[in-house]
Amino acid sequence: QKPLMESGGAAVQPGGSLRLSCTTDGFAVADAAIGWFRQAPGKEREGIICINSRGLTTHFTDAGEGRFTISRESVLNAVYLQMNNLTPGDTGDYYCAAHVGPGAMCLMTPTWYDSWGQGTTVTVAS
Protein backbone atom coordinates (compact mmCIF):
# COMPACT_ATOMS: atom_id res chain seq x y z
CA GLN A 1 0.00 0.00 0.00
CA LYS A 2 0.95 3.63 -0.13
CA PRO A 3 3.53 4.77 2.43
CA LEU A 4 1.50 7.93 3.13
CA MET A 5 -2.22 8.18 3.88
CA GLU A 6 -4.23 11.39 4.24
CA SER A 7 -7.51 11.76 6.09
CA GLY A 8 -9.73 14.50 7.48
CA GLY A 9 -11.03 16.16 4.33
CA ALA A 10 -14.64 17.30 4.42
CA ALA A 11 -17.15 19.86 3.21
CA VAL A 12 -17.25 22.94 5.44
CA GLN A 13 -18.65 26.45 5.34
CA PRO A 14 -16.43 29.52 4.99
CA GLY A 15 -14.81 30.38 8.30
CA GLY A 16 -14.72 26.78 9.42
CA SER A 17 -11.72 24.70 10.44
CA LEU A 18 -10.33 21.30 9.50
CA ARG A 19 -7.44 19.19 10.71
CA LEU A 20 -5.91 16.94 8.08
CA SER A 21 -3.80 13.95 9.08
CA CYS A 22 -1.00 12.19 7.23
CA THR A 23 0.27 8.89 8.58
CA THR A 24 3.49 7.27 7.44
CA ASP A 25 4.38 3.61 7.04
CA GLY A 26 7.94 2.37 6.75
CA PHE A 27 9.80 5.48 7.85
CA ALA A 28 9.85 7.91 10.77
CA VAL A 29 8.70 11.48 10.34
CA ALA A 30 11.99 12.62 11.89
CA ASP A 31 13.79 11.02 8.93
CA ALA A 32 11.92 12.95 6.26
CA ALA A 33 10.76 16.31 5.01
CA ILE A 34 6.98 16.19 4.72
CA GLY A 35 4.97 18.79 2.86
CA TRP A 36 1.33 19.50 2.16
CA PHE A 37 0.20 20.30 -1.39
CA ARG A 38 -3.17 21.05 -2.90
CA GLN A 39 -4.68 21.07 -6.37
CA ALA A 40 -7.88 22.72 -7.52
CA PRO A 41 -9.62 21.73 -10.79
CA GLY A 42 -7.88 23.34 -13.74
CA LYS A 43 -4.92 24.53 -11.66
CA GLU A 44 -1.45 23.20 -11.11
CA ARG A 45 -0.37 21.51 -7.91
CA GLU A 46 0.54 24.08 -5.26
CA GLY A 47 2.82 23.65 -2.28
CA ILE A 48 1.36 24.95 0.97
CA ILE A 49 3.62 24.19 3.90
CA CYS A 50 6.36 21.76 4.90
CA ILE A 51 8.12 20.47 7.99
CA ASN A 52 11.70 19.25 7.68
CA SER A 53 13.46 16.44 9.53
CA ARG A 54 14.50 18.88 12.29
CA GLY A 55 10.89 19.96 12.85
CA LEU A 56 11.24 23.40 11.26
CA THR A 57 8.38 24.83 9.20
CA THR A 58 8.55 26.37 5.73
CA HIS A 59 5.59 28.23 4.19
CA PHE A 60 5.46 27.73 0.42
CA THR A 61 2.62 30.19 -0.12
CA ASP A 62 1.35 33.33 1.61
CA ALA A 63 -2.25 32.16 1.32
CA GLY A 64 -2.17 29.94 4.38
CA GLU A 65 0.29 31.86 6.53
CA GLY A 66 -1.40 32.80 9.79
CA ARG A 67 -4.21 30.32 9.11
CA PHE A 68 -2.43 27.01 8.47
CA THR A 69 -0.12 25.20 10.86
CA ILE A 70 1.87 22.02 10.32
CA SER A 71 2.92 19.75 13.17
CA ARG A 72 4.04 16.19 13.72
CA GLU A 73 3.65 13.41 16.27
CA SER A 74 6.78 11.27 16.16
CA VAL A 75 5.42 8.38 18.22
CA LEU A 76 2.44 8.01 15.88
CA ASN A 77 4.44 8.79 12.72
CA ALA A 78 1.80 11.36 11.87
CA VAL A 79 1.88 14.86 10.37
CA TYR A 80 -1.04 17.25 10.72
CA LEU A 81 -2.29 20.28 8.84
CA GLN A 82 -4.49 22.52 10.98
CA MET A 83 -6.52 24.85 8.77
CA ASN A 84 -8.50 27.71 10.31
CA ASN A 85 -10.74 30.40 8.82
CA LEU A 86 -11.20 28.48 5.60
CA THR A 87 -12.30 30.27 2.42
CA PRO A 88 -13.68 28.97 -0.90
CA GLY A 89 -10.20 29.49 -2.34
CA ASP A 90 -8.98 26.66 -0.12
CA THR A 91 -11.12 24.13 -1.98
CA GLY A 92 -9.17 21.32 -3.60
CA ASP A 93 -7.54 17.94 -3.20
CA TYR A 94 -4.90 17.92 -0.48
CA TYR A 95 -1.86 15.66 -0.57
CA CYS A 96 0.99 14.98 1.80
CA ALA A 97 4.37 14.14 0.32
CA ALA A 98 7.69 13.02 1.77
CA HIS A 99 11.33 13.26 0.81
CA VAL A 100 12.79 10.45 2.88
CA GLY A 101 16.32 10.60 4.23
CA PRO A 102 18.21 11.67 7.36
CA GLY A 103 18.48 15.43 7.56
CA ALA A 104 15.93 15.95 4.78
CA MET A 105 15.00 19.55 4.00
CA CYS A 106 11.95 21.18 2.45
CA LEU A 107 11.88 22.28 -1.17
CA MET A 108 8.92 23.74 -3.03
CA THR A 109 9.29 21.66 -6.20
CA PRO A 110 6.89 18.68 -6.17
CA THR A 111 9.44 16.43 -7.90
CA TRP A 112 11.62 16.67 -4.79
CA TYR A 113 9.18 14.39 -2.98
CA ASP A 114 9.40 10.69 -3.72
CA SER A 115 6.36 9.47 -1.76
CA TRP A 116 2.79 10.74 -2.05
CA GLY A 117 -0.53 9.94 -0.45
CA GLN A 118 -3.78 9.33 -2.30
CA GLY A 119 -5.25 12.72 -1.43
CA THR A 120 -8.20 13.94 0.60
CA THR A 121 -10.79 16.42 -0.63
CA VAL A 122 -11.59 19.74 1.04
CA THR A 123 -14.65 21.67 -0.11
CA VAL A 124 -15.37 25.12 1.31
CA ALA A 125 -18.74 26.54 0.27
CA SER A 126 -21.86 28.12 1.74
N, C-alpha and C positions, 0 to 999 in steps of 0.2 A: 504494500500500500504506500501511499504518499508519506514522505517523512514529515510533512507539515499539514496541519488540519485547522482550518478556521471555523469559528462558530460565533453566534451572537447577532448576526444580521437580522433586521426586522424592518417593518414599516412603521414610521413614527411621524408625528406632526412637527412642523417647524418649532424650534425651541426645545425639543426633547433631547434626551441623552441616550447613548448606547455604549456598551462595553464589549468590544470584540476580543475574542480569545484566539490564540494560536498556540497549539501544542506541538512539541517536537518528538520525534521518535528516532533513536539511533545516535543522537548527539546532544550534548549539553548546551544550554543557551549561552553559557559563559565561554564556549568555544566557537562562537559564531557572531557575525553581525546580522541582525534580523531587522528587516524593514517592512513597512506597510505601504502598499501601493493601491491605487484605485483606478477604475476605468469606467467612464460613462459611455453610453451608446454614441458612436460616431466620433469619439475622441480617443487620443492615444493614451496609453498607460502613464499614469502620473505618480511619482514618488511623493509620499506624504511625510514620513518620519521614520527614523531608524535608531536603533540602539546597538552600540558596538560591543565587542567582547569584554570591555572594561566597564560597561554599564553607562556609558556617556551617550547623550541624546544628540541627534542631528535633525534639524527641520529642513526638509527638502523644498517645502513650499510655504509661503506666508499665509495661505488660506486657513490652515489649521492652527497656527501659532496663537497661543493664548486660549484655545478651545480644545486642542487635542493633546493628550499625554500618553507616552509610551512607558511601559514598565515591564519588569520580568520577575518571575518567581522561579528561582533556580531549582528548588527541591522538586517542583512540579514540572520542570522543563516547559514553562509556559510564558508567553509574551502577550501583553494586553495593550489594546488601544482604547483609551477612554475618550469618548467624543461627547462634548457638551455643546449646548446651544446650536443644534443642527439646523441647517438651512437646506432648501431644495437643491442648491448647488453641490451639496455633499452626496447626492444620490449617485449610486454606481455599485459596481462589483468590487469588493475589497479583498486583497490578497496579502498574505504574508510571504516573505521570501528570505532565504538565508544564504549567506556566504560562509561556508563552514571552514574553520581553521583556527588554530591558536592565534590570538592577537588580531583577529579579523577586524577590519574597519569598515565604516559605512561609506559607500559611494552612491551617487544618484542614478547612475546608469543601470537599467534593469538587467543587462547582460552580465553584470558583476555577480549576480545571485544565481547559484547553481541548483537551488531547491525552491520549489513553489508549492503552495497549497492549492486547493481546488476552487477557492473563492467563496465569499458569502455576500449576499446582496443586502444593501442598505437603500431604502426608499424613504425619502423625506417629502411629504406632501400633506396639504390640508385635507 
